């Protein structure tokens, strides 16, 4: 993928944008899962 000077992608095909959206969604799910685990750990350590 080629980038122009302002940082926007020059090659914007629908498959690339769909893959990027799927990867962003997966990353958000993984980050939310990690946040839930960290919250549960902090609560269990606080109660101990």
Backbone as a printed PyTorch tensor [residue, N CA C, xyz], in Angstrom:
tensor([[[  0.8470,  -1.1790,   0.0000],
         [  0.0000,   0.0000,   0.0000],
         [  0.8920,   1.2420,   0.0000]],

        [[  0.6230,   2.1240,  -0.9250],
         [  1.4260,   3.3310,  -1.0330],
         [  0.7970,   4.4580,  -0.2390]],

        [[  1.6420,   5.2230,   0.4470],
         [  1.1400,   6.3410,   1.2360],
         [  1.5380,   7.6510,   0.5900]],

        [[  0.6070,   8.6010,   0.5600],
         [  0.9180,   9.9260,   0.0520],
         [  1.5560,  10.7560,   1.1640]],

        [[  1.8610,  12.0090,   0.8720],
         [  2.5420,  12.8540,   1.8500],
         [  1.6920,  13.1120,   3.0920]],

        [[  0.3740,  13.1860,   2.9250],
         [ -0.4780,  13.4830,   4.0810],
         [ -0.8290,  12.2330,   4.8730]],

        [[ -0.3280,  11.0730,   4.4790],
         [ -0.5320,   9.8580,   5.2510],
         [ -1.7510,   9.0540,   4.8570]],

        [[ -2.5320,   9.5110,   3.8870],
         [ -3.6960,   8.7410,   3.4720],
         [ -3.2710,   7.6920,   2.4610]],

        [[ -3.9920,   6.5910,   2.4470],
         [ -3.6420,   5.4990,   1.5360],
         [ -4.0680,   5.8440,   0.1120]],

        [[ -3.1820,   5.6080,  -0.8310],
         [ -3.5010,   5.8900,  -2.2300],
         [ -4.3070,   4.7390,  -2.8200]],

        [[ -3.9520,   3.4920,  -2.4510],
         [ -4.6590,   2.3240,  -2.9810],
         [ -5.7510,   1.9430,  -1.9870]],

        [[ -6.9890,   2.3310,  -2.2690],
         [ -8.0950,   2.0550,  -1.3610],
         [ -9.0570,   1.0950,  -2.0410]],

        [[ -8.7330,  -0.1950,  -1.9810],
         [ -9.6440,  -1.1980,  -2.5230],
         [-10.6020,  -1.6520,  -1.4330]],

        [[-11.7540,  -2.1830,  -1.8320],
         [-12.7610,  -2.5680,  -0.8480],
         [-12.2710,  -3.7350,   0.0060]],

        [[-11.4900,  -4.6520,  -0.5710],
         [-11.0030,  -5.7800,   0.2040],
         [-10.0230,  -5.3160,   1.2700]],

        [[ -9.1670,  -4.3710,   0.9430],
         [ -8.2030,  -3.8890,   1.9230],
         [ -8.9150,  -3.1640,   3.0560]],

        [[ -9.9210,  -2.3730,   2.7410],
         [-10.6300,  -1.6570,   3.7980],
         [-11.4390,  -2.6340,   4.6480]],

        [[-11.9880,  -3.6830,   4.0260],
         [-12.7470,  -4.6700,   4.8000],
         [-11.8160,  -5.4480,   5.7230]],

        [[-10.6440,  -5.8120,   5.2390],
         [ -9.6920,  -6.5090,   6.0910],
         [ -9.2300,  -5.5940,   7.2150]],

        [[ -9.0020,  -4.3370,   6.9090],
         [ -8.5750,  -3.4080,   7.9370],
         [ -9.6610,  -3.2410,   8.9930]],

        [[-10.9080,  -3.1660,   8.5870],
         [-12.0010,  -3.0280,   9.5470],
         [-12.1150,  -4.2790,  10.4170]],

        [[-11.9390,  -5.4460,   9.8140],
         [-12.0010,  -6.6880,  10.5790],
         [-10.8490,  -6.7610,  11.5740]],

        [[ -9.6580,  -6.3570,  11.1430],
         [ -8.5150,  -6.3790,  12.0470],
         [ -8.6950,  -5.3910,  13.1890]],

        [[ -9.2560,  -4.2220,  12.9060],
         [ -9.5180,  -3.2450,  13.9580],
         [-10.5410,  -3.7950,  14.9400]],

        [[-11.5840,  -4.4610,  14.4420],
         [-12.5990,  -5.0360,  15.3190],
         [-12.0010,  -6.1250,  16.2010]],

        [[-11.1560,  -6.9900,  15.6130],
         [-10.5160,  -8.0470,  16.3910],
         [ -9.6050,  -7.4480,  17.4540]],

        [[ -8.8700,  -6.3920,  17.0970],
         [ -7.9830,  -5.7480,  18.0650],
         [ -8.7820,  -5.1290,  19.2080]],

        [[ -9.9420,  -4.5400,  18.9040],
         [-10.7820,  -3.9750,  19.9630],
         [-11.3190,  -5.0640,  20.8860]],

        [[-11.7030,  -6.2120,  20.3150],
         [-12.2090,  -7.3130,  21.1400],
         [-11.1070,  -7.8380,  22.0520]],

        [[ -9.9010,  -7.9990,  21.5040],
         [ -8.7860,  -8.4850,  22.3180],
         [ -8.4470,  -7.4830,  23.4190]],

        [[ -8.4520,  -6.1970,  23.0940],
         [ -8.1430,  -5.1830,  24.0990],
         [ -9.2230,  -5.1430,  25.1780]],

        [[-10.4770,  -5.2840,  24.7960],
         [-11.5530,  -5.2890,  25.7910],
         [-11.4460,  -6.5090,  26.6900]],

        [[-11.0840,  -7.6470,  26.1270],
         [-10.9090,  -8.8610,  26.9210],
         [ -9.7700,  -8.6870,  27.9210]],

        [[ -8.6780,  -8.0920,  27.4710],
         [ -7.5510,  -7.8480,  28.3770],
         [ -7.9510,  -6.8670,  29.4770]],

        [[ -8.7630,  -5.8680,  29.1390],
         [ -9.2040,  -4.9060,  30.1500],
         [-10.0880,  -5.5800,  31.1920]],

        [[-10.9580,  -6.4790,  30.7600],
         [-11.8210,  -7.1920,  31.7010],
         [-10.9780,  -8.0710,  32.6180]],

        [[ -9.9880,  -8.7610,  32.0570],
         [ -9.1290,  -9.5980,  32.8880],
         [ -8.3410,  -8.7620,  33.8880]],

        [[ -7.8370,  -7.6150,  33.4600],
         [ -7.0880,  -6.7490,  34.3700],
         [ -7.9980,  -6.2110,  35.4770]],

        [[ -9.2330,  -5.8720,  35.1350],
         [-10.1700,  -5.3840,  36.1460],
         [-10.4900,  -6.4770,  37.1570]],

        [[-10.7250,  -7.7050,  36.6750],
         [-11.0120,  -8.8060,  37.5910],
         [ -9.8150,  -9.0910,  38.4880]],

        [[ -8.6020,  -9.0040,  37.9360],
         [ -7.4150,  -9.2430,  38.7460],
         [ -7.2590,  -8.1720,  39.8130]],

        [[ -7.4740,  -6.9140,  39.4330],
         [ -7.3280,  -5.8430,  40.4050],
         [ -8.3840,  -5.9530,  41.4960]],

        [[ -9.6100,  -6.3650,  41.1640],
         [-10.6550,  -6.5240,  42.1700],
         [-10.3010,  -7.6740,  43.1150]],

        [[ -9.8160,  -8.7770,  42.5650],
         [ -9.4840,  -9.9200,  43.4260],
         [ -8.3020,  -9.5960,  44.3220]],

        [[ -7.3400,  -8.8280,  43.8260],
         [ -6.2200,  -8.4290,  44.6730],
         [ -6.6500,  -7.4360,  45.7420]],

        [[ -7.6160,  -6.5870,  45.4280],
         [ -8.1060,  -5.6030,  46.4050],
         [ -8.8700,  -6.2910,  47.5300]],

        [[ -9.6280,  -7.3230,  47.1540],
         [-10.4260,  -8.0270,  48.1640],
         [ -9.5650,  -8.9580,  49.0070]],

        [[ -8.4040,  -9.3610,  48.5410],
         [ -7.5690, -10.3070,  49.2840],
         [ -6.8970,  -9.6220,  50.4800]]])
